[in-house]
Amino acid sequence: MSDRTDYLQAVCDSQVSPMEVIIKQQQDPDFYYIVDVRVGPQEFKGIKIAGAVEIPLTELHQKLDSLPRDKKIAVVTWGVECTLAKAASLILLNAGYDVVEIGGGVAAWKAAQLPVEPVA
């Protein structure tokens, strides 16, 4: 394979769209364990994906043992320009977790009018 092909395959393997997550959740509600890794005050975050567990990237190393190893971890952040989910993915992959990033973050999820809830 070429470098471009390898890169494109890696992108496909590392991301899922919000719609892919919803469809998979309808088929198997326990398939994804969604982790919101955004860093910031609750009032700034406002909402999160319904059912997502909040573990800010700055706390992820300390909370790895709280994550299930039998589910695919889907990390989410602010939006397409944010790299927090990529950093979280690297931490999780290096710790042996099966992980994907929800492409477009909370912004894409909200834009698709998918279920959200207030940040606790």
Secondary structure as UniProt FT lines:
FT   HELIX           3..14
FT   STRAND          15..16
FT   HELIX           18..27
FT   TURN            29..30
FT   STRAND          32..36
FT   HELIX           42..45
FT   STRAND          47..49
FT   TURN            50..51
FT   STRAND          53..54
FT   HELIX           57..59
FT   HELIX           61..66
FT   STRAND          72..76
FT   TURN            80..81
FT   HELIX           84..94
FT   TURN            95..96
FT   STRAND          99..102
FT   TURN            103..104
FT   HELIX           105..111
FT   TURN            112..113
FT   STRAND          116..118
//
